[in-house]
Amino acid sequence: MLDNPTPFGPQQAAAGIAFPQDAGTVLLPLARAAIAQELGRIHPAREDAPWLKEPGACFVTLHHDEKLRGCVGSLAPQRALVEDVRANAVAAAFRDPRFTPLSAEEFDLIDVEVSLLSAIESLAFRDEEDALALLRPAVDGLILEYGYHRSTFLPQVWESLREPREFLASLKYKAGLPPDFWNAQVKLSRYTVTKWRESDLKRVP
């Protein structure tokens, strides 16, 4: 089955884009083709779907042996979805500073995942406890902002950080803040994703 947080009908909206249920069969080859091109290889991909021309925001995540191999994305629509997928795929493979650039030998070993983001919702809260009570485990992607500190976790991160307090503490650490930091100027926003992963589509009968 498709790897989505909730069931959906023939079309689903993400940040203003209405896309088909089988969008992953278009987005995943598109991401892989962009990586292949950088390696001097060719991978077939469709680019003629009208919804790909709409502004969209996505994250492209690469896995190798079930371990993260790169993840780069956009939080808000700034370009056509087709361009966003291409650019983020290349960045995840070759420009994620946490990893060495993907080698040609790894190309056939990676598992590509594309996540389409919903519109971003700002959260209103009184204090940290109030903010924690608003979080929806396994549903919310979260953006933290404080001064020049900024970080985000996709909803997929709930798989390893299951408790809201742990999730938020790790997000603060990712932003360069102490895990127990709190200030009234902290801003939090959330979003959801619809995601597809190559290994999941291969299991569809």
C-alpha positions in Angstrom: 0.0 0.0 0.0 1.0 3.6 -0.4 2.8 5.0 2.6 0.5 7.9 3.6 -0.5 9.1 7.1 -4.2 9.0 6.3 -6.5 7.5 3.6 -7.4 9.8 0.7 -9.6 9.8 -2.3 -8.7 10.1 -6.0 -7.0 13.4 -5.4 -5.3 15.0 -2.4 -4.3 18.6 -1.8 -0.8 19.6 -0.5 -0.1 23.3 -0.1 -2.6 24.1 -2.8 -1.8 21.3 -5.2 -4.3 18.6 -6.1 -2.4 15.5 -7.0 -3.5 12.0 -7.9 -3.5 9.0 -5.5 -0.6 7.4 -7.5 1.5 10.6 -7.5 4.4 8.6 -6.1 4.7 6.7 -9.3 5.6 10.0 -10.9 7.5 11.8 -8.1 9.8 8.9 -7.2 11.2 8.3 -10.7 11.5 12.1 -11.1 13.7 12.3 -8.0 15.8 9.3 -9.0 16.2 10.7 -12.6 17.6 14.0 -11.2 20.2 12.1 -9.2 21.0 9.8 -12.1 21.7 12.8 -14.4 24.2 14.2 -11.9 26.0 10.8 -12.1 25.9 10.7 -15.9 23.2 8.1 -16.0 19.7 7.9 -17.4 16.6 7.0 -15.5 13.1 7.2 -17.1 10.7 9.7 -15.6 7.5 11.5 -16.6 7.3 15.3 -16.5 4.1 15.9 -18.4 1.6 15.8 -15.5 -0.1 19.2 -15.3 0.0 19.2 -11.4 3.8 19.1 -11.5 3.8 22.6 -12.9 2.0 24.0 -9.8 4.1 25.6 -7.0 4.8 23.0 -4.4 7.0 22.1 -1.4 8.6 18.7 -0.9 11.4 16.9 1.0 13.4 14.2 -0.7 14.9 11.6 1.7 17.4 8.9 0.8 17.9 5.7 2.8 20.6 3.1 2.5 20.2 -0.2 4.5 17.3 1.5 6.4 19.7 4.3 7.5 19.4 8.0 6.5 21.6 8.8 3.6 20.5 12.4 2.9 17.4 14.6 3.4 16.8 18.1 1.9 13.6 19.9 1.3 11.5 23.0 1.0 9.0 24.2 3.7 7.0 26.5 1.4 6.1 26.5 -2.3 8.6 28.7 -4.1 8.8 27.0 -7.6 7.0 24.4 -9.7 6.8 21.1 -7.9 8.8 19.4 -10.7 11.7 21.8 -10.1 11.4 21.4 -6.3 11.6 17.6 -6.5 14.6 17.7 -8.9 16.5 20.3 -6.9 15.9 18.7 -3.5 16.8 15.2 -4.9 20.1 16.5 -6.1 20.8 18.4 -2.9 19.9 15.3 -0.7 22.3 13.1 -2.7 25.2 15.5 -3.1 24.9 18.5 -0.8 23.6 17.4 2.6 26.5 18.5 4.8 26.0 15.5 7.1 27.0 13.0 4.4 29.6 12.6 1.7 28.3 13.0 -1.8 26.5 10.0 -3.2 28.7 7.7 -5.3 27.8 6.0 -8.6 28.1 2.7 -6.8 25.5 3.7 -4.3 22.9 4.8 -6.8 21.2 1.4 -7.1 21.4 0.8 -3.4 19.5 3.9 -2.2 15.8 3.9 -1.4 14.2 7.2 -2.4 11.3 8.8 -0.5 9.4 12.0 -1.5 7.2 13.9 1.0 4.7 16.5 -0.2 4.0 19.2 2.4 0.7 20.7 3.4 0.3 24.4 4.1 2.1 25.5 7.3 0.0 26.3 10.4 1.3 28.6 13.1 0.7 27.3 16.6 -0.6 29.6 19.4 0.4 28.6 23.0 1.1 30.1 26.4 4.2 28.1 27.4 6.1 25.0 26.6 3.6 22.7 28.3 0.8 24.2 26.3 2.8 23.7 23.1 3.5 20.1 23.9 -0.2 19.4 24.4 -0.9 20.6 20.9 1.5 18.2 19.2 0.0 15.2 17.3 2.5 12.3 17.4 3.0 10.6 14.0 1.0 13.3 12.3 2.7 16.7 12.7 5.9 17.9 11.1 7.2 20.7 13.3 9.1 23.9 12.6 10.9 25.7 15.4 12.1 29.3 15.2 13.9 31.4 17.7 16.0 34.4 16.5 18.3 33.0 13.8 17.8 29.4 15.1 15.5 27.3 12.9 14.9 23.6 12.4 12.3 21.2 11.3 11.4 17.5 11.7 9.2 15.7 9.3 6.4 13.6 10.8 8.5 10.5 10.0 10.8 11.4 12.9 8.1 10.4 15.3 9.0 6.8 14.5 12.2 7.2 16.5 11.2 10.1 18.9 7.7 9.0 20.0 7.1 11.4 23.0 6.3 15.0 22.3 8.8 16.2 24.9 11.6 14.2 23.4 10.6 15.3 19.9 10.6 19.0 20.8 13.9 18.7 22.8 15.6 17.0 19.9 14.2 19.7 17.5 15.7 22.4 19.7 19.1 20.6 19.8 19.0 20.4 16.0 18.4 24.2 15.9 21.5 24.7 18.0 19.7 25.3 21.3 20.0 23.3 24.5 17.3 20.6 24.7 15.8 22.2 27.9 15.8 25.7 26.4 12.6 27.7 26.4 11.8 31.4 25.8 8.5 33.2 25.2 9.8 34.2 21.8 10.0 30.6 20.5 7.7 30.1 17.5 6.3 26.8 16.4 4.5 25.8 13.2 3.3 22.5 12.0 2.4 20.8 8.7 1.5 17.3 7.5 2.9 15.3 4.6 1.8 12.8 2.1 4.8 10.5 1.4 5.8 7.7 -0.9 8.9 5.5 -0.7 10.3 3.3 -3.5 10.5 0.2 -1.3 6.8 0.5 -0.3 5.7 0.9 -3.9 7.6 -2.2 -4.9 5.6 -4.2 -2.3 2.3 -3.2 -3.9 0.8 -6.4 -5.4 
